[in-house]
Structures are given as C-alpha cells and as structure tokens.
C-alpha cells in the first residue's frame, strides 16, 4: 500500500455517529477533497438521484446545535451557520467518487472507505470480545466475578452527562 495522502487518524476524527449512523459532514469531506463545501454540495445537487436518504441527509437545527456544543463545528466569532449541513453515510461517500472525478477525490475516497472498514471491523471485534467474556463468565465460578465486572467496566465507554441549557 502506498503512502496515504491523508493520515487515517485524520479521517477517523471526522467520522461521527449521528442518528445511529456513521457519517461525515459535507464540510469535512470538502476539506479532504480540497474543494469548497459549496462546490461539493452543487455536485451532489446535480446528481440527487444518486443520494437517497440512507446515503445522505441534511441535519436539523437541533443536531447542528448539538454538534456545535461538542465542538465538531467551530465557528469564528460573529459567524453563524447559514445552511444546515449535509452528512454522508459510508455508501454516500462511496457514491461521491462517481461524481467527483479528480485524482485527489479518488485517492481520498479509497482512504475513507478503508477507514470505514477498519472502524466496522473494530466494532465487530469489540462485540466478539464481549461475547467471549460473557461465555467465560458463565463457565467459571463466582470468585472471578470481580474480574469480569472490571473487564466489562473497562469495555463500556463512559456516557458524558448532557449539560442543561439555561437555569
């Protein structure tokens, strides 16, 4: 495999879980493809039939506010989001390669698809590991219960408490 033009860690940092799907924001994809967000969205608009809702959808205002709070979207002072961003699922990102014909778009798409695959494999192996631990827990007596509980605790990601707005 040749040297990637974009580090996979950078791509991973731009993949989010929104509406229980792994997605990428239009502005992040445009940045990776080295085009303006406006240009990317115009290309998509010209080819809307290629992007059903399970490939791409537009965020609602509440989702944009939530993204802003978690600092995915950082705006300069005095700026506002004029348009609700579009997000692309793994299939939507794959479809982008058919409408963006630059060499960079092709290379970036290959890297993004590899990153999505890597994340999927990690999630599957995490589930497999959890299942194996549960099987071992049933097999051994209660003296190992403390060990298994500690392992389960390490495997679950802590939920961040939502901050309340207002008083």
C-alpha positions in Angstrom: 0.0 0.0 0.0 1.4 3.4 -1.0 1.8 6.3 1.4 -1.6 7.8 2.1 -2.2 11.4 1.2 -4.2 11.9 4.4 -3.5 10.1 7.7 -6.2 7.7 8.6 -6.4 9.2 12.1 -7.5 12.5 10.5 -10.2 10.7 8.6 -11.3 8.8 11.7 -11.6 12.1 13.6 -14.1 13.3 11.0 -16.4 10.3 11.3 -19.3 10.8 13.7 -22.3 8.9 14.9 -25.5 10.8 14.1 -28.9 9.2 14.1 -27.2 5.9 14.9 -25.2 6.0 11.7 -21.5 6.6 10.9 -21.4 9.8 8.9 -19.1 12.5 7.6 -20.0 16.2 7.4 -20.1 17.9 3.9 -17.6 20.5 5.0 -15.1 17.8 6.3 -15.4 15.9 3.0 -14.9 19.1 1.0 -11.8 19.8 3.1 -10.4 16.3 2.5 -11.2 16.5 -1.3 -9.6 20.0 -1.4 -12.8 21.7 -2.8 -15.2 24.2 -1.3 -18.2 22.9 0.5 -20.4 24.8 -1.9 -18.8 23.0 -4.9 -19.3 19.6 -3.3 -22.9 20.3 -2.5 -23.6 21.7 -6.0 -22.2 18.4 -7.5 -24.4 16.4 -5.2 -27.5 18.6 -6.1 -26.8 17.9 -9.8 -26.9 14.2 -9.0 -29.5 14.0 -6.3 -30.9 10.7 -7.6 -27.6 9.0 -6.6 -28.1 10.1 -2.9 -31.2 8.5 -1.3 -31.7 9.2 2.4 -29.6 6.2 3.5 -26.7 7.7 1.6 -27.0 11.4 2.6 -29.3 13.5 4.8 -29.5 17.1 6.0 -29.1 17.8 9.7 -31.9 19.6 11.6 -31.2 22.7 13.6 -31.1 20.8 17.0 -28.4 18.4 15.6 -26.4 21.3 14.4 -26.6 22.9 17.8 -25.5 19.6 19.4 -22.6 19.4 17.0 -21.6 22.9 17.8 -21.6 22.2 21.5 -19.4 19.2 21.2 -17.0 21.4 19.2 -17.2 19.4 16.0 -18.1 22.7 14.3 -16.0 25.6 15.4 -17.1 29.0 14.1 -15.2 32.2 14.3 -16.6 34.9 16.4 -19.7 36.6 14.8 -20.2 33.7 12.3 -23.4 31.8 12.0 -24.2 28.6 10.1 -26.2 29.8 7.1 -27.1 26.4 5.7 -27.9 23.2 7.6 -25.1 20.8 6.7 -25.5 17.5 4.8 -23.9 14.4 6.1 -22.9 11.3 4.1 -23.0 7.7 5.2 -20.4 5.2 4.1 -22.5 4.5 1.0 -22.9 8.2 0.3 -19.1 8.7 0.5 -18.6 5.8 -2.0 -21.2 7.5 -4.3 -19.3 10.8 -4.1 -16.4 9.1 -6.0 -18.7 8.8 -9.0 -19.5 12.5 -9.2 -16.1 13.9 -8.2 -13.6 12.9 -10.9 -10.4 14.4 -9.7 -7.4 12.2 -8.9 -7.3 13.5 -5.3 -11.0 12.6 -4.9 -10.3 9.1 -6.0 -7.4 8.7 -3.6 -9.2 10.3 -0.7 -12.3 8.1 -1.3 -10.1 5.0 -1.2 -8.7 6.1 2.2 -12.1 7.0 3.6 -13.6 3.6 2.5 -10.6 1.8 4.2 -11.2 3.8 7.4 -14.9 3.0 7.5 -14.0 -0.7 7.0 -11.4 -0.5 9.8 -14.0 1.0 12.2 -16.5 -1.6 11.3 -14.0 -4.4 12.0 -13.1 -2.8 15.3 -16.8 -2.6 16.3 -17.3 -6.3 15.3 -14.2 -7.5 17.2 -15.4 -5.5 20.3 -18.7 -7.3 20.2 -17.0 -10.6 19.7 -14.7 -10.0 22.7 -17.7 -9.0 24.9 -19.5 -12.2 23.9 -16.4 -14.4 24.7 -16.0 -12.7 28.1 -19.7 -13.4 28.9 -19.2 -17.1 27.9 -16.2 -17.3 30.2 -18.1 -15.7 33.0 -20.8 -18.4 32.8 -18.1 -21.1 32.7 -16.2 -20.0 35.8 -17.5 -19.7 39.4 -18.3 -16.5 41.3 -14.8 -15.9 42.6 -13.9 -14.5 39.2 -17.0 -12.2 39.1 -15.0 -9.2 40.3 -12.5 -9.7 37.4 -15.3 -10.0 34.8 -17.1 -6.9 36.2 -13.9 -4.9 36.0 -13.3 -6.0 32.4 -16.9 -5.1 31.4 -16.5 -1.7 33.0 -13.3 -1.1 31.0 -15.1 -2.1 27.8 -18.0 0.3 28.2 -17.3 3.9 27.3 -18.5 6.3 29.9 -21.5 8.4 28.9 -21.0 12.1 29.1 -23.7 13.8 31.1 -25.6 16.3 28.9 -25.3 19.8 30.1 -28.5 21.6 30.7 -29.1 24.9 28.9 -30.5 27.8 30.9 -31.2 28.0 34.6 
